[in-house]
């Protein structure tokens, strides 16, 4: 069995989007963006983007 990818859905099946707030969405988006990546030299995507925008 393959490991779950970072892009795997994080909401349980059947979750109603009517119950999801913007804060919930921001929290869900922050998780993969703050996970270190080997391809980025163990930096996070958020840190890489911040460095590009400086």
BAGUFI-432714 format. One record per residue: residue in three letters; y, z, x of N, C-alpha, C, O in turn. Coordinates in Angstrom, 3 decimals, decimal comma, padded with zeros to 6 digits, always signed. Layout:
! residues N
DRENDO/r/n_y/n_z/n_x/ca_y/ca_z/ca_x/c_y/c_z/c_x/o_y/o_z/o_x
DRENDO/ALA/Y/Z/X/Y/Z/X/Y/Z/X/Y/Z/X
...
This chain:
! residues 54
DRENDO/r/n_y/n_z/n_x/ca_y/ca_z/ca_x/c_y/c_z/c_x/o_y/o_z/o_x
DRENDO/UNK/-001,183/+000,000/+000,843/+000,000/+000,000/+000,000/+001,240/+000,000/+000,883/+001,334/+000,771/+001,838
DRENDO/UNK/+002,172/-000,856/+000,562/+003,399/-000,970/+001,342/+004,352/+000,177/+001,032/+004,375/+000,704/-000,080
DRENDO/UNK/+005,133/+000,549/+002,030/+006,148/+001,587/+001,832/+007,277/+001,036/+000,968/+007,533/-000,168/+000,961
DRENDO/UNK/+007,934/+001,906/+000,254/+009,066/+001,481/-000,562/+010,211/+001,037/+000,333/+010,518/+001,687/+001,332
DRENDO/UNK/+010,824/-000,045/-000,021/+011,965/-000,529/+000,750/+013,208/+000,268/+000,373/+013,235/+000,899/-000,684
DRENDO/UNK/+014,234/+000,250/+001,216/+015,485/+000,938/+000,865/+016,108/+000,382/-000,409/+016,913/+001,057/-001,050
DRENDO/UNK/+015,746/-000,829/-000,776/+016,317/-001,444/-001,969/+015,517/-001,128/-003,231/+015,859/-001,596/-004,317
DRENDO/UNK/+014,455/-000,336/-003,091/+013,642/+000,011/-004,262/+014,505/+000,719/-005,302/+015,389/+001,500/-004,951
DRENDO/UNK/+014,254/+000,451/-006,555/+015,051/+001,098/-007,608/+014,993/+002,625/-007,507/+013,948/+003,202/-007,205
DRENDO/UNK/+016,110/+003,248/-007,760/+016,171/+004,708/-007,672/+016,258/+005,368/-009,029/+016,222/+006,595/-009,129
DRENDO/UNK/+016,374/+004,565/-010,078/+016,401/+005,123/-011,430/+015,013/+005,004/-012,043/+014,367/+003,965/-011,901
DRENDO/UNK/+014,549/+006,035/-012,714/+013,242/+005,960/-013,364/+013,223/+004,844/-014,410/+014,227/+004,560/-015,063
DRENDO/UNK/+012,065/+004,231/-014,545/+011,896/+003,166/-015,536/+012,256/+003,692/-016,913/+011,855/+004,792/-017,294
DRENDO/UNK/+013,005/+002,911/-017,644/+013,377/+003,292/-018,994/+014,665/+004,086/-019,090/+015,067/+004,476/-020,186
DRENDO/UNK/+015,332/+004,339/-017,943/+016,594/+005,079/-017,961/+017,657/+004,243/-018,669/+017,837/+003,066/-018,358
DRENDO/UNK/+018,350/+004,846/-019,609/+019,403/+004,148/-020,332/+020,676/+004,130/-019,497/+021,122/+005,169/-019,011
DRENDO/UNK/+021,254/+002,954/-019,335/+022,498/+002,843/-018,579/+023,660/+003,506/-019,316/+024,697/+003,787/-018,715
DRENDO/UNK/+023,493/+003,755/-020,612/+024,536/+004,430/-021,382/+024,711/+005,876/-020,917/+025,762/+006,482/-021,126
DRENDO/UNK/+023,675/+006,417/-020,290/+023,712/+007,809/-019,829/+024,185/+007,946/-018,385/+024,313/+009,061/-017,881
DRENDO/UNK/+024,445/+006,832/-017,719/+024,822/+006,839/-016,306/+026,346/+006,821/-016,187/+027,017/+005,985/-016,792
DRENDO/UNK/+026,880/+007,752/-015,399/+028,330/+007,816/-015,178/+028,685/+007,094/-013,870/+027,805/+006,765/-013,075
DRENDO/UNK/+029,962/+006,856/-013,664/+030,407/+006,235/-012,418/+030,072/+007,127/-011,232/+029,729/+006,622/-010,163
DRENDO/UNK/+030,164/+008,437/-011,397/+029,791/+009,362/-010,321/+028,314/+009,207/-009,965/+027,954/+009,260/-008,789
DRENDO/UNK/+027,453/+009,014/-010,975/+026,026/+008,790/-010,727/+025,823/+007,519/-009,909/+025,038/+007,505/-008,961
DRENDO/UNK/+026,528/+006,457/-010,274/+026,414/+005,185/-009,569/+026,901/+005,330/-008,127/+026,275/+004,806/-007,206
DRENDO/UNK/+028,008/+006,035/-007,930/+028,537/+006,250/-006,583/+027,537/+007,024/-005,722/+027,353/+006,715/-004,545
DRENDO/UNK/+026,897/+008,025/-006,314/+025,898/+008,815/-005,592/+024,697/+007,958/-005,213/+024,204/+008,042/-004,088
DRENDO/UNK/+024,223/+007,133/-006,145/+023,089/+006,257/-005,867/+023,422/+005,242/-004,782/+022,572/+004,933/-003,946
DRENDO/UNK/+024,637/+004,721/-004,783/+025,048/+003,733/-003,784/+025,220/+004,371/-002,409/+025,009/+003,704/-001,395
DRENDO/UNK/+025,590/+005,619/-002,354/+025,827/+006,294/-001,074/+024,530/+006,537/-000,306/+024,531/+006,534/+000,925
DRENDO/UNK/+023,436/+006,745/-001,013/+022,172/+007,050/-000,339/+021,746/+005,957/+000,644/+021,570/+006,256/+001,825
DRENDO/UNK/+021,571/+004,701/+000,211/+021,149/+003,682/+001,185/+022,242/+003,325/+002,192/+021,930/+002,909/+003,308
DRENDO/UNK/+023,506/+003,478/+001,827/+024,591/+003,137/+002,744/+024,776/+004,167/+003,847/+025,443/+003,890/+004,844
DRENDO/UNK/+024,198/+005,343/+003,684/+024,315/+006,390/+004,699/+022,999/+006,666/+005,406/+022,857/+007,677/+006,093
DRENDO/UNK/+022,031/+005,760/+005,235/+020,730/+005,888/+005,894/+020,762/+005,094/+007,201/+021,052/+003,898/+007,179
DRENDO/UNK/+020,470/+005,735/+008,343/+020,496/+005,011/+009,625/+019,505/+003,845/+009,634/+018,421/+003,938/+009,058
DRENDO/UNK/+019,883/+002,752/+010,290/+019,041/+001,563/+010,378/+018,750/+001,225/+011,834/+019,660/+001,206/+012,663
DRENDO/UNK/+017,492/+000,958/+012,144/+017,100/+000,573/+013,494/+017,851/-000,676/+013,933/+018,284/-000,772/+015,081
DRENDO/UNK/+018,006/-001,641/+013,015/+018,675/-002,903/+013,354/+020,160/-002,722/+013,660/+020,791/-003,609/+014,236
DRENDO/UNK/+020,713/-001,577/+013,276/+022,116/-001,284/+013,573/+022,239/-000,289/+014,718/+023,275/+000,361/+014,865
DRENDO/UNK/+021,202/-000,164/+015,524/+021,225/+000,797/+016,622/+021,246/+002,223/+016,117/+021,879/+003,096/+016,711
DRENDO/UNK/+020,548/+002,452/+015,014/+020,453/+003,755/+014,340/+021,808/+004,255/+013,832/+022,034/+005,457/+013,689
DRENDO/UNK/+022,684/+003,318/+013,570/+023,943/+003,619/+012,898/+023,728/+003,354/+011,409/+022,731/+002,742/+011,024
DRENDO/UNK/+024,635/+003,801/+010,591/+024,524/+003,577/+009,151/+025,323/+002,346/+008,745/+026,298/+002,002/+009,414
DRENDO/UNK/+024,932/+001,676/+007,664/+025,728/+000,546/+007,182/+027,174/+000,951/+006,889/+028,096/+000,181/+007,158
DRENDO/UNK/+027,379/+002,142/+006,347/+028,738/+002,596/+006,049/+029,569/+002,726/+007,324/+030,741/+002,351/+007,345
DRENDO/UNK/+028,963/+003,257/+008,383/+029,677/+003,403/+009,650/+029,962/+002,036/+010,271/+031,033/+001,820/+010,839
DRENDO/UNK/+029,011/+001,124/+010,161/+029,214/-000,226/+010,690/+030,347/-000,938/+009,987/+031,166/-001,594/+010,631
DRENDO/UNK/+030,402/-000,816/+008,671/+031,485/-001,441/+007,901/+032,824/-000,800/+008,261/+033,824/-001,499/+008,425
DRENDO/UNK/+032,845/+000,519/+008,383/+034,087/+001,206/+008,745/+034,598/+000,733/+010,103/+035,802/+000,565/+010,293
DRENDO/UNK/+033,674/+000,517/+011,054/+034,065/+000,047/+012,386/+034,639/-001,371/+012,310/+035,598/-001,687/+013,014
DRENDO/UNK/+034,062/-002,224/+011,463/+034,573/-003,582/+011,313/+035,959/-003,616/+010,670/+036,767/-004,495/+010,970
DRENDO/UNK/+036,222/-002,679/+009,805/+037,487/-002,661/+009,081/+038,623/-002,004/+009,851/+039,771/-002,045/+009,408
DRENDO/UNK/+038,325/-001,404/+010,988/+039,363/-000,769/+011,807/+040,192/-001,774/+012,520/+041,111/-001,408/+013,253
